[in-house]
Amino acid sequence: MSENEVIQQNLNTVREKIKAAAERAGRNPEEITLIAVSKTKPLPMLQAAYDAGQRVFGENKVQEICEKYPAMPQDIAWHMIGHLQTNKVRSVIGKTAMIHSVDSIKLAAEIQKEAQKHSVICDVLIEVNIAGEDSKYGFSAKDVPAFAEELAKLPNLRLRGLMTVAPFTENPEENRKYFRQMKQLSVDINKKNIDNICMDTLSMGMTGDYEIAVEEGATMVRVGTGIFGERNYNIN
Ligand SMILES: *Cc1c(COP(=O)(O)O)cnc(C)c1O
């Protein structure tokens, strides 16, 4: 099989697994968006996914989004899923459909400033460090509701929901409890009926655990390795 065929077959497999997981949970598979995480991967691989119908891509570095954005078809929705430094916000405004990684008030304020300058509304998610890992960015669960209320005051941000990177584990069942906590947190925030927020998005689940995330309510899953294969950071 050619590299393109492998990517297309992987994509179909992931789509089918998402559909099956949704059906197991009594959910409509159309509620779930697959984000193809293309970080470190070259343009021809992205194009192969595009040719197989994929229109939503995720990247974790501003520089990579800025390089790939102009080189790929314009109907792609790019999602910024990695830690974003305030001094790089300017470069992604207008290029990204959603920023998943809002992890500080300072970053939110900077997005507000740049979005206002460009007269755009920026869809964002709050990154949650659901397992309280030292190595991870994001708010601890207990701080999320108050932060959501702060975000709601920023007119050029539209809070769409929550995102998490669950712990790395060999056994994805271990992450089920975290996905459940994320869903509950999202429901709790929704109940507060805060103006100017629309908590319809739950971005969780990666190659190792996306099926469980879908069973527990994910509306966006971010899959890289399962589509494009292992990443080799040494050559990039
Ligand atoms: C790299 C990355 C992913 C995809 O990881 P895989 O395990 O390759 O599917 C998802 N989310 C974030 C935030 C990432 O940085």
The ligand as an SDF file (V2000), in Angstrom:
LIG
                    3D

 15 15  0  0  0  0  0  0  0  0999 V2000
   -0.2120   15.4680   19.6530 C   0  0  0  0  0  0  0  0  0  0  0  0
   -1.4950   15.7910   20.2660 C   0  0  0  0  0  0  0  0  0  0  0  0
   -2.6300   14.9920   20.0360 C   0  0  0  0  0  0  0  0  0  0  0  0
   -2.6170   13.7270   19.1910 C   0  0  0  0  0  0  0  0  0  0  0  0
   -1.8950   12.7190   19.8270 O   0  0  0  0  0  0  0  0  0  0  0  0
   -1.8910   11.2150   19.2740 P   0  0  0  0  0  0  0  0  0  0  0  0
   -1.6040   10.3980   20.4850 O   0  0  0  0  0  0  0  0  0  0  0  0
   -0.8060   11.1550   18.2530 O   0  0  0  0  0  0  0  0  0  0  0  0
   -3.2090   10.9350   18.7020 O   0  0  0  0  0  0  0  0  0  0  0  0
   -3.8240   15.3740   20.6280 C   0  0  0  0  0  0  0  0  0  0  0  0
   -3.9060   16.4750   21.3930 N   0  0  0  0  0  0  0  0  0  0  0  0
   -2.8470   17.2650   21.6350 C   0  0  0  0  0  0  0  0  0  0  0  0
   -3.0130   18.4700   22.4900 C   0  0  0  0  0  0  0  0  0  0  0  0
   -1.6070   16.9500   21.0890 C   0  0  0  0  0  0  0  0  0  0  0  0
   -0.5690   17.7520   21.3360 O   0  0  0  0  0  0  0  0  0  0  0  0
  1  2  1  0
  2  3  1  0
  2 14  2  0
  3  4  1  0
  3 10  2  0
  4  5  1  0
  5  6  1  0
  6  7  2  0
  6  8  1  0
  6  9  1  0
 10 11  1  0
 11 12  2  0
 12 13  1  0
 12 14  1  0
 14 15  1  0
M  END
$$$$
